[in-house]
Every structure is written in structure tokens, then in C-alpha cells.
């Protein structure tokens, strides 16, 4: 584990697929919204006329709330977050969802009390990943520097946003075909594995 991660006490997490098990059927959402298969949903909506954007965002919101009540915690998520919280680490969320949806998801998986609502940034509070604005906003809020922070996620956008903001990056994914080593400081299969590594490093200090 690199020194940057060992010393970090400000942890920023992606939500879907990182703290929660994947439940979103994005192809179904694209089809229901009339968007091209495989497209970046937010970027495609942003390219449409203003009036159409309003309608599409309303439809997207409905789908996000639909899936929010179905989420389950990712392997090791609750234990890792509790461990970080016990040590007084600051915890944040940077998601492409709406903040209200993210807060509901956190409550559903039982970790909502560990996050300050102001530290949960959705697409209305910051530019969508991989733009680093959200990380900069969180660091400003916490009065922290980039070398005190870590970005944890399961997708390329999470790693790109971490790199762009100058924070350490942790990629969480068990799939061998999803790897971006040039963007990744630490790769783990699960948050449980990450938790065990942090415990081991903490015990050796």
C-alpha cells in the first residue's frame, strides 16, 4: 500500500457499484429514455435542447429513486466505513446520481449516519465525473489538501477524477477485464480486502 493511502484521513467514495452492489440496468434506462445504447447518459442528456433535458432528467430521477430502494451494501462496505468513522476520518460521496438519491441509498444500506449531507455531492452540486470539481469542493469544505485524500471507485471515471484532482486512487472490482493500471494506485477485489489491508498497515505502525 502506498504511503499516500496509508496516511490519508479524507476518503471519497463513488456510490453505485462501489459502496453498493450493482443494481442499475443502465441499458434499460437508456432505452426507456430513448437514448442510444451504450451512451454516457448525462452527457447525452446535456447535448439535447433545454426543454428536452428537463423531461429526460425528470425521467432519470424516477429511475434512480426506483433503484435506490433496491440497493444492498457491497462486500465489506459497512465494516470499512465503520472502521474509518471510528478513527475520525472524513467521509464523502461523489456520485453522478442526485444527492437526495445518494442519501437514500446510504440510509438503505445502513451507513447514512456516517456521512454529513454536505459531504455527499451529486450531479447538481458538482460537475459530473471525471471533472475534478467535486473533489476540489470536498477538499475545500474539509480544509484538506490532495495528499490527505483518497478516491475509491469501481469505474474509470472514478480513477480519472482522482488523478485529475491529485488524490490517490483505489480501484475496487473483481472483474479481470476491468482494469486501468495507469490510473490506479491500489487495486482490490472488494472493500473487505481493502479493509483488511488497512488494518494490517495500521497494526504495523
C-alpha positions in Angstrom: 0.0 0.0 0.0 1.5 3.4 -1.0 2.3 5.9 1.7 -0.2 8.4 0.4 -3.1 5.9 1.1 -1.8 4.8 4.4 -1.7 8.5 5.7 -5.0 9.6 4.1 -7.7 10.6 6.5 -10.2 12.0 4.0 -12.0 9.3 2.0 -14.2 10.0 -1.0 -16.3 7.2 -2.4 -18.2 6.5 -5.6 -21.6 5.1 -4.7 -23.2 2.7 -7.3 -21.0 -0.4 -7.7 -18.6 0.7 -5.0 -20.4 1.1 -1.7 -23.5 -0.7 -3.1 -23.8 -3.8 -5.2 -24.7 -3.0 -8.9 -28.5 -3.0 -9.4 -28.9 -0.4 -12.1 -29.9 -1.7 -15.5 -28.4 1.2 -17.5 -29.4 -0.3 -20.9 -33.0 -0.4 -19.7 -32.7 3.2 -18.5 -31.2 4.3 -21.9 -34.0 2.5 -23.7 -36.8 4.0 -21.6 -35.3 7.5 -22.1 -34.9 7.0 -25.8 -31.1 7.3 -25.6 -28.5 5.4 -27.7 -27.3 2.1 -26.4 -24.0 2.4 -24.5 -24.0 6.2 -24.4 -22.9 8.4 -21.4 -26.4 9.1 -20.1 -25.6 12.5 -18.5 -23.5 13.7 -21.4 -26.2 12.7 -23.9 -28.9 14.4 -22.0 -26.8 17.6 -21.7 -26.5 17.6 -25.5 -30.2 17.8 -26.0 -32.3 21.0 -26.2 -33.1 22.6 -22.9 -36.8 21.6 -22.8 -36.0 18.0 -23.6 -33.3 18.0 -20.9 -35.9 18.9 -18.3 -38.1 16.0 -19.3 -35.2 13.5 -19.5 -33.8 14.5 -16.1 -37.3 14.0 -14.6 -37.5 10.5 -16.1 -33.9 9.7 -14.9 -34.7 10.9 -11.4 -37.7 8.5 -11.3 -35.5 5.6 -12.3 -32.8 6.5 -9.7 -35.4 6.6 -6.9 -36.8 3.2 -8.2 -33.3 1.6 -7.9 -32.4 3.4 -4.6 -34.8 1.2 -2.6 -33.3 -2.0 -4.1 -29.6 -1.4 -3.1 -27.6 -3.7 -0.9 -24.2 -2.9 0.6 -21.1 -4.1 -1.3 -19.0 -6.8 0.3 -17.2 -5.2 3.3 -18.7 -1.7 2.8 -20.3 -1.3 6.1 -17.4 -2.7 8.1 -14.9 -0.5 6.2 -16.9 2.7 6.6 -17.5 2.0 10.3 -13.7 1.4 10.8 -12.9 4.7 9.1 -15.5 6.5 11.0 -14.3 5.2 14.3 -10.9 6.8 13.5 -12.4 10.2 12.9 -11.8 10.1 9.1 -13.9 12.4 7.0 -16.1 10.6 4.5 -17.6 11.9 1.3 -19.5 10.7 -1.7 -19.0 11.9 -5.3 -21.7 10.4 -7.5 -23.4 11.1 -10.8 -26.7 10.5 -9.0 -28.8 13.2 -7.4 -27.8 13.9 -3.8 -31.2 13.0 -2.5 -31.0 9.6 -4.2 -27.5 9.1 -2.8 -28.6 9.9 0.7 -31.5 7.5 0.4 -29.1 4.7 -0.8 -26.8 5.4 2.2 -29.7 5.1 4.6 -31.0 1.9 2.9 -27.6 0.1 3.3 -27.3 1.4 6.9 -24.4 3.9 6.8 -26.2 7.2 6.4 -25.2 8.4 9.8 -21.5 8.2 8.9 -21.9 10.9 6.2 -22.6 14.6 6.6 -25.2 15.5 3.9 -23.0 18.4 2.8 -20.2 15.9 2.0 -22.5 14.0 -0.4 -22.1 15.6 -3.8 -24.4 14.6 -6.7 -24.7 15.9 -10.2 -26.4 19.1 -9.1 -23.7 20.0 -6.7 -20.7 19.4 -8.9 -19.8 18.8 -12.5 -20.1 15.1 -13.3 -17.0 12.9 -13.0 -14.4 12.7 -14.4 -14.4 16.5 -13.9 -12.4 17.1 -10.7 -14.7 19.9 -9.4 -16.4 17.7 -6.9 -13.2 16.5 -5.2 -12.0 20.1 -5.0 -15.2 21.2 -3.4 -15.0 18.4 -0.8 -11.3 19.3 0.0 -12.2 22.9 0.3 -15.1 22.0 2.6 -12.8 19.9 4.8 -9.9 22.3 4.6 -7.8 19.4 3.4 -5.1 19.0 0.8 -5.0 16.5 -2.0 -2.3 14.5 -0.3 -4.6 13.8 2.6 -7.3 12.3 0.4 -8.2 9.1 -1.4 -10.8 8.4 -4.2 -12.4 5.0 -4.2 -14.4 3.7 -7.1 -15.2 0.8 -9.5 -15.1 2.6 -12.8 -12.6 4.5 -15.0 -14.4 7.9 -14.3 -13.7 7.4 -10.5 -10.0 6.9 -11.2 -9.8 9.7 -13.8 -11.4 12.2 -11.4 -8.9 11.2 -8.6 -5.9 11.6 -10.9 -7.2 15.0 -12.2 -7.6 16.2 -8.6 -4.2 14.8 -7.5 -5.5 12.4 -4.9 -4.7 8.7 -4.5 -6.9 6.3 -6.3 -8.3 2.9 -5.3 -10.0 0.6 -7.8 -12.5 -1.9 -6.4 -13.5 -4.6 -8.8 -13.2 -8.4 -9.1 -13.5 -8.5 -12.8 -10.3 -9.1 -14.6 -11.4 -7.4 -17.8 -11.9 -4.1 -16.0 -8.5 -2.6 -15.1 -6.9 0.8 -15.6 -3.5 0.4 -14.1 -2.2 3.8 -15.3 -5.0 5.4 -13.3 -4.8 3.2 -10.2 -2.6 3.4 -7.1 -4.2 0.4 -5.5 -6.4 -2.4 -6.9 -8.5 -4.6 -4.6 -11.2 -7.1 -5.4 -13.6 -6.0 -2.6 -13.9 -3.4 0.1 -13.4 -6.2 2.6 -9.9 -6.8 1.1 -9.2 -3.0 1.4 -10.3 -3.1 5.0 -8.0 -5.9 5.9 -5.1 -4.2 4.2 -5.8 -1.0 6.2 -6.0 -3.0 9.4 -2.7 -4.7 8.7 -1.0 -1.4 7.9 -2.4 0.3 11.0 -1.2 -2.6 13.2 2.3 -2.3 11.8 2.7 1.4 12.6 
